Amino acid sequence: MGYSGSVKPVGSSAVCLDWSIYFGVEPLDHGAALRLEQLFKTMNIIIEFKEQLFRS
């Protein structure tokens, strides 16, 4: 049985943990893995940017 869970926007670490479990079980082609990695990097940049805005 593969791990199947919905990705919830609880925080970037929770989402990344969710996907690492998913990657460990489900066979992903390299291109899809790279696109998802890029997506998470972009999400983290946006989250950090918002935190910077709230601090200042």
N, CA, C and O atoms as a printed pandas DataFrame, in Angstrom:
     atom_number atom_name residue_name chain_id  residue_number  x_coord  y_coord  z_coord
0              1         N          MET        A               1    0.839   -1.197    0.000
1              2        CA          MET        A               1    0.000    0.000    0.000
2              3         C          MET        A               1    0.872    1.246    0.000
3              4         O          MET        A               1    1.813    1.343    0.788
4              5         N          GLY        A               2    0.580    2.169   -0.848
5              6        CA          GLY        A               2    1.318    3.425   -0.887
6              7         C          GLY        A               2    0.722    4.416    0.088
7              8         O          GLY        A               2   -0.469    4.371    0.394
8              9         N          TYR        A               3    1.543    5.291    0.559
9             10        CA          TYR        A               3    1.068    6.335    1.457
10            11         C          TYR        A               3    0.320    7.369    0.635
11            12         O          TYR        A               3    0.859    7.909   -0.331
12            13         N          SER        A               4   -0.921    7.646    1.016
13            14        CA          SER        A               4   -1.664    8.683    0.313
14            15         C          SER        A               4   -2.292    9.601    1.343
15            16         O          SER        A               4   -3.175    9.195    2.098
16            17         N          GLY        A               5   -1.834   10.832    1.367
17            18        CA          GLY        A               5   -2.382   11.797    2.309
18            19         C          GLY        A               5   -2.514   13.118    1.611
19            20         O          GLY        A               5   -1.743   13.436    0.705
20            21         N          SER        A               6   -3.479   13.882    2.026
21            22        CA          SER        A               6   -3.632   15.200    1.422
22            23         C          SER        A               6   -2.613   16.136    2.046
23            24         O          SER        A               6   -2.334   16.062    3.242
24            25         N          VAL        A               7   -2.065   17.009    1.234
25            26        CA          VAL        A               7   -1.089   17.975    1.725
26            27         C          VAL        A               7   -1.851   19.154    2.314
27            28         O          VAL        A               7   -2.609   19.835    1.623
28            29         N          LYS        A               8   -1.635   19.378    3.599
29            30        CA          LYS        A               8   -2.339   20.469    4.280
30            31         C          LYS        A               8   -1.372   21.624    4.523
31            32         O          LYS        A               8   -0.234   21.397    4.934
32            33         N          PRO        A               9   -1.804   22.851    4.279
33            34        CA          PRO        A               9   -0.929   24.010    4.509
34            35         C          PRO        A               9   -0.805   24.344    5.990
35            36         O          PRO        A               9   -1.284   25.382    6.448
36            37         N          VAL        A              10   -0.158   23.454    6.728
37            38        CA          VAL        A              10    0.026   23.660    8.167
38            39         C          VAL        A              10    1.331   24.396    8.408
39            40         O          VAL        A              10    1.476   25.106    9.403
40            41         N          GLY        A              11    2.267   24.229    7.513
41            42        CA          GLY        A              11    3.599   24.800    7.643
42            43         C          GLY        A              11    4.491   24.071    6.674
43            44         O          GLY        A              11    4.233   22.914    6.342
44            45         N          SER        A              12    5.539   24.729    6.212
45            46        CA          SER        A              12    6.375   24.126    5.173
46            47         C          SER        A              12    7.001   22.817    5.643
47            48         O          SER        A              12    7.137   21.881    4.856
48            49         N          SER        A              13    7.387   22.741    6.928
49            50        CA          SER        A              13    8.033   21.515    7.406
50            51         C          SER        A              13    7.061   20.344    7.382
51            52         O          SER        A              13    7.436   19.230    7.018
52            53         N          ALA        A              14    5.814   20.594    7.768
53            54        CA          ALA        A              14    4.803   19.535    7.756
54            55         C          ALA        A              14    4.558   19.047    6.332
55            56         O          ALA        A              14    4.439   17.846    6.087
56            57         N          VAL        A              15    4.484   19.986    5.403
57            58        CA          VAL        A              15    4.258   19.634    4.001
58            59         C          VAL        A              15    5.439   18.834    3.465
59            60         O          VAL        A              15    5.248   17.823    2.790
60            61         N          CYS        A              16    6.654   19.281    3.760
61            62        CA          CYS        A              16    7.839   18.572    3.276
62            63         C          CYS        A              16    7.914   17.171    3.868
63            64         O          CYS        A              16    8.295   16.223    3.182
64            65         N          LEU        A              17    7.550   17.040    5.145
65            66        CA          LEU        A              17    7.545   15.724    5.779
66            67         C          LEU        A              17    6.548   14.822    5.064
67            68         O          LEU        A              17    6.839   13.664    4.764
68            69         N          ASP        A              18    5.360   15.377    4.795
69            70        CA          ASP        A              18    4.325   14.642    4.078
70            71         C          ASP        A              18    4.873   14.120    2.751
71            72         O          ASP        A              18    4.700   12.949    2.413
72            73         N          TRP        A              19    5.535   15.006    2.005
73            74        CA          TRP        A              19    6.029   14.614    0.687
74            75         C          TRP        A              19    7.204   13.650    0.762
75            76         O          TRP        A              19    7.363   12.799   -0.113
76            77         N          SER        A              20    8.041   13.778    1.814
77            78        CA          SER        A              20    9.166   12.843    1.916
78            79         C          SER        A              20    8.647   11.430    2.151
79            80         O          SER        A              20    9.210   10.463    1.638
80            81         N          ILE        A              21    7.564   11.309    2.934
81            82        CA          ILE        A              21    6.930   10.006    3.126
82            83         C          ILE        A              21    6.390    9.521    1.776
83            84         O          ILE        A              21    6.550    8.357    1.408
84            85         N          TYR        A              22    5.758   10.428    1.061
85            86        CA          TYR        A              22    5.170   10.098   -0.237
86            87         C          TYR        A              22    6.250    9.661   -1.221
87            88         O          TYR        A              22    6.092    8.658   -1.917
88            89         N          PHE        A              23    7.353   10.420   -1.280
89            90        CA          PHE        A              23    8.446   10.082   -2.188
90            91         C          PHE        A              23    9.030    8.718   -1.848
91            92         O          PHE        A              23    9.404    7.958   -2.740
92            93         N          GLY        A              24    9.108    8.409   -0.550
93            94        CA          GLY        A              24    9.719    7.158   -0.121
94            95         C          GLY        A              24    8.932    5.933   -0.571
95            96         O          GLY        A              24    9.496    4.847   -0.708
96            97         N          VAL        A              25    7.637    6.100   -0.799
97            98        CA          VAL        A              25    6.780    4.960   -1.114
98            99         C          VAL        A              25    6.389    4.929   -2.585
99           100         O          VAL        A              25    6.452    3.883   -3.232
100          101         N          GLU        A              26    5.990    6.068   -3.102
101          102        CA          GLU        A              26    5.482    6.110   -4.472
102          103         C          GLU        A              26    6.615    6.348   -5.471
103          104         O          GLU        A              26    7.462    7.213   -5.250
104          105         N          PRO        A              27    6.637    5.587   -6.567
105          106        CA          PRO        A              27    7.646    5.814   -7.596
106          107         C          PRO        A              27    7.345    7.084   -8.389
107          108         O          PRO        A              27    6.328    7.173   -9.077
108          109         N          LEU        A              28    8.232    8.051   -8.285
109          110        CA          LEU        A              28    8.056    9.304   -9.025
110          111         C          LEU        A              28    9.140    9.395  -10.085
111          112         O          LEU        A              28   10.291    9.032   -9.842
112          113         N          ASP        A              29    8.772    9.876  -11.248
113          114        CA          ASP        A              29    9.804   10.086  -12.255
114          115         C          ASP        A              29   10.616   11.312  -11.858
115          116         O          ASP        A              29   10.136   12.179  -11.128
116          117         N          HIS        A              30   11.850   11.376  -12.346
117          118        CA          HIS        A              30   12.795   12.411  -11.928
118          119         C          HIS        A              30   12.252   13.809  -12.203
119          120         O          HIS        A              30   12.399   14.706  -11.372
120          121         N          GLY        A              31   11.631   14.001  -13.356
121          122        CA          GLY        A              31   11.097   15.315  -13.716
122          123         C          GLY        A              31   10.039   15.796  -12.742
123          124         O          GLY        A              31   10.034   16.963  -12.350
124          125         N          ALA        A              32    9.142   14.903  -12.348
125          126        CA          ALA        A              32    8.085   15.276  -11.402
126          127         C          ALA        A              32    8.680   15.624  -10.045
127          128         O          ALA        A              32    8.245   16.575   -9.394
128          129         N          ALA        A              33    9.674   14.854   -9.620
129          130        CA          ALA        A              33   10.328   15.122   -8.342
130          131         C          ALA        A              33   10.996   16.495   -8.359
131          132         O          ALA        A              33   10.907   17.247   -7.388
132          133         N          LEU        A              34   11.663   16.818   -9.464
133          134        CA          LEU        A              34   12.325   18.116   -9.578
134          135         C          LEU        A              34   11.318   19.261   -9.576
135          136         O          LEU        A              34   11.553   20.296   -8.953
136          137         N          ARG        A              35   10.200   19.076  -10.269
137          138        CA          ARG        A              35    9.176   20.131  -10.297
138          139         C          ARG        A              35    8.599   20.363   -8.910
139          140         O          ARG        A              35    8.375   21.505   -8.511
140          141         N          LEU        A              36    8.359   19.280   -8.173
141          142        CA          LEU        A              36    7.825   19.421   -6.815
142          143         C          LEU        A              36    8.841   20.087   -5.897
143          144         O          LEU        A              36    8.484   20.920   -5.065
144          145         N          GLU        A              37   10.122   19.712   -6.054
145          146        CA          GLU        A              37   11.172   20.323   -5.240
146          147         C          GLU        A              37   11.216   21.824   -5.496
147          148         O          GLU        A              37   11.347   22.616   -4.563
148          149         N          GLN        A              38   11.106   22.210   -6.768
149          150        CA          GLN        A              38   11.109   23.625   -7.135
150          151         C          GLN        A              38    9.901   24.331   -6.536
151          152         O          GLN        A              38   10.008   25.461   -6.059
152          153         N          LEU        A              39    8.753   23.665   -6.559
153          154        CA          LEU        A              39    7.535   24.232   -5.989
154          155         C          LEU        A              39    7.707   24.503   -4.502
155          156         O          LEU        A              39    7.314   25.564   -4.018
156          157         N          PHE        A              40    8.293   23.549   -3.768
157          158        CA          PHE        A              40    8.471   23.733   -2.333
158          159         C          PHE        A              40    9.481   24.831   -2.036
159          160         O          PHE        A              40    9.317   25.576   -1.071
160          161         N          LYS        A              41   10.532   24.940   -2.861
161          162        CA          LYS        A              41   11.495   26.029   -2.677
162          163         C          LYS        A              41   10.786   27.362   -2.843
163          164         O          LYS        A              41   11.002   28.286   -2.059
164          165         N          THR        A              42    9.936   27.464   -3.864
165          166        CA          THR        A              42    9.187   28.698   -4.106
166          167         C          THR        A              42    8.263   28.999   -2.935
167          168         O          THR        A              42    8.172   30.145   -2.494
168          169         N          MET        A              43    7.573   27.974   -2.427
169          170        CA          MET        A              43    6.680   28.164   -1.283
170          171         C          MET        A              43    7.446   28.662   -0.071
171          172         O          MET        A              43    6.981   29.561    0.630
172          173         N          ASN        A              44    8.624   28.082    0.187
173          174        CA          ASN        A              44    9.433   28.493    1.330
174          175         C          ASN        A              44    9.879   29.941    1.197
175          176         O          ASN        A              44    9.902   30.677    2.184
176          177         N          ILE        A              45   10.236   30.357   -0.023
177          178        CA          ILE        A              45   10.642   31.743   -0.259
178          179         C          ILE        A              45    9.480   32.680    0.048
179          180         O          ILE        A              45    9.668   33.720    0.679
180          181         N          ILE        A              46    8.275   32.313   -0.399
181          182        CA          ILE        A              46    7.092   33.137   -0.152
182          183         C          ILE        A              46    6.811   33.222    1.346
183          184         O          ILE        A              46    6.510   34.300    1.859
184          185         N          ILE        A              47    6.906   32.094    2.052
185          186        CA          ILE        A              47    6.661   32.069    3.501
186          187         C          ILE        A              47    7.677   32.961    4.214
187          188         O          ILE        A              47    7.304   33.749    5.083
188          189         N          GLU        A              48    8.955   32.843    3.854
189          190        CA          GLU        A              48    9.994   33.659    4.478
190          191         C          GLU        A              48    9.753   35.136    4.199
191          192         O          GLU        A              48    9.936   35.975    5.080
192          193         N          PHE        A              49    9.346   35.452    2.983
193          194        CA          PHE        A              49    9.080   36.836    2.596
194          195         C          PHE        A              49    7.951   37.422    3.443
195          196         O          PHE        A              49    8.044   38.557    3.910
196          197         N          LYS        A              50    6.887   36.647    3.640
197          198        CA          LYS        A              50    5.763   37.103    4.468
198          199         C          LYS        A              50    6.210   37.337    5.906
199          200         O          LYS        A              50    5.809   38.319    6.531
200          201         N          GLU        A              51    7.043   36.433    6.434
201          202        CA          GLU        A              51    7.528   36.586    7.807
202          203         C          GLU        A              51    8.368   37.851    7.937
203          204         O          GLU        A              51    8.277   38.559    8.940
204          205         N          GLN        A              52    9.184   38.134    6.928
205          206        CA          GLN        A              52    9.989   39.358    6.942
206          207         C          GLN        A              52    9.092   40.591    6.961
207          208         O          GLN        A              52    9.368   41.556    7.674
208          209         N          LEU        A              53    8.020   40.556    6.175
209          210        CA          LEU        A              53    7.091   41.689    6.128
210          211         C          LEU        A              53    6.437   41.918    7.486
211          212         O          LEU        A              53    6.298   43.058    7.928
212          213         N          PHE        A              54    6.037   40.839    8.144
213          214        CA          PHE        A              54    5.361   40.975    9.440
214          215         C          PHE        A              54    6.313   41.476   10.517
215          216         O          PHE        A              54    5.894   42.199   11.421
216          217         N          ARG        A              55    7.589   41.103   10.435
217          218        CA          ARG        A              55    8.562   41.534   11.445
218          219         C          ARG        A              55    8.844   43.027   11.357
219          220         O          ARG        A              55    8.999   43.691   12.382
220          221         N          SER        A              56    8.911   43.558   10.142
221          222        CA          SER        A              56    9.288   44.968    9.976
222          223         C          SER        A              56    8.136   45.935   10.205
223          224         O          SER        A              56    8.318   47.148   10.097
